[in-house]
Amino acid sequence: MIAEGRTYVVMGLLDAESIAYAIGKTIVQFGGKVIYTVQNERMKKIFFDSSRNTKMTDEEKESLDIRFCDVTVADEVRDLFASTGPIAGVVHSIAFANPKTLLADGFHTDRMDDVTLSYHVSCASLATVVKYAQPVMPDGGGVVALSFDTRHVYPYYNWMGVHKSAMEALVRALARRHGRDNVRINAVSAGPLFTMAASKIPGFGQLSATWSSVSPLTWDATADRQAVADGVAFLLGPYARRITGHILPVDGGAAIVGGDLLESEKPPAPPHEQPHFEAKPRCTRS
Ligand SMILES: NC(=O)c1ccc[n+]([C@@H]2O[C@H](COP(=O)([O-])OP(=O)(O)OC[C@H]3O[C@@H](n4cnc5c(N)ncnc54)[C@H](O)[C@@H]3O)[C@@H](O)[C@H]2O)c1
């Protein structure tokens, strides 16, 4: 699914619940190498100390190649890709919004500094990342960002919904610009998953419960992290070699459904099909 033996940079690691971590594990399971990035020293400490990470052994944590990169600092992005050597792809799994002003009950317009920072981190930084990553992908490669349903409006998601729409437009613009470099830029639009970023969105539990009732394949905000990682791995790798500028929903099918599912349309439990492909022996999922 991904280019075996090649290196991928996965940006946006916070803890073991991060979508970035599921993606990184998937890349390794398919024979790739991973360089993770965390925002700064403090975030690395959270990764090593957090009680959320008790399911990982110290040995596992120490085995990861983790580097620092604040995506709002162009020099840090430049230095990161100057240090990686040739890579086959990049995952931008990063977003930020001040929950008090941008994910609040009202639609705030009085904190444009917060709006600007959120836009920079969650959208514009993708262009900075592509700018500095492209030279270390001389034969081309894949870039995948993470989005969330931009066709509907959700309570509290406010400015983040706006920034996700802008990010999807940026994916298309970058895809057009970098086709000549054989660099493909796509995004996965994921259904709701329980992560630290999601925990800042009021009513997220209710949103994820609703989601499972409107998805023809159903949706599990914990278990489907792996389905999202598989979708990202597909877009990153050579099986997607003629796909660029697209937003792939990995959402249990929720994006195409109007209204609620009828009782007769709901699948019986357990809803989760196993992947139809077999990972190679050393790539077996734990
Ligand atoms: N969790 C969901 O329900 C869901 C659904 C769809 C899309 N997404 C998207 O997935 C991506 C990953 O989020 P997650 O849910 O795994 O949460 P997460 O909190 O684990 O990851 C967010 C990451 O963004 C990083 N970040 C914030 N500001 C940064 C900066 N200036 N520089 C570098 N890194 C910075 C954080 O440190 C963190 O590692 C985000 O783009 C998010 O919007 C999440």
The ligand as a Gaussian input file, in Angstrom:
#p B3LYP/6-31G(d) Opt

LIG

0 1
 N      -10.438000      13.620000      15.951000
 C      -11.361000      13.811000      15.006000
 O      -12.577000      13.560000      15.201000
 C      -10.962000      14.322000      13.650000
 C      -11.834000      14.152000      12.560000
 C      -11.468000      14.642000      11.313000
 C      -10.257000      15.270000      11.157000
 N       -9.419000      15.432000      12.250000
 C       -8.146000      16.111000      12.025000
 O       -7.089000      15.205000      12.277000
 C       -5.914000      15.967000      12.557000
 C       -5.225000      15.377000      13.788000
 O       -6.012000      15.614000      14.947000
 P       -6.233000      14.506000      16.074000
 O       -7.712000      14.323000      16.183000
 O       -5.364000      13.338000      15.869000
 O       -5.837000      15.282000      17.414000
 P       -4.424000      15.449000      18.168000
 O       -4.710000      16.470000      19.229000
 O       -3.891000      14.157000      18.583000
 O       -3.482000      16.076000      17.027000
 C       -3.441000      17.454000      16.722000
 C       -1.968000      17.779000      16.584000
 O       -1.788000      19.124000      16.091000
 C       -0.589000      19.580000      16.686000
 N       -0.382000      21.011000      16.540000
 C       -1.175000      22.033000      16.964000
 N       -0.577000      23.210000      16.690000
 C        0.604000      22.931000      16.069000
 C        1.680000      23.714000      15.551000
 N        1.663000      25.057000      15.603000
 N        2.741000      23.083000      14.989000
 C        2.786000      21.734000      14.931000
 N        1.821000      20.923000      15.406000
 C        0.741000      21.530000      15.978000
 C       -0.761000      19.143000      18.135000
 O        0.443000      19.255000      18.876000
 C       -1.233000      17.715000      17.935000
 O       -0.117000      16.853000      17.826000
 C       -6.360000      17.414000      12.697000
 O       -6.165000      18.078000      11.463000
 C       -7.844000      17.251000      12.957000
 O       -8.595000      18.420000      12.624000
 C       -9.742000      14.952000      13.465000

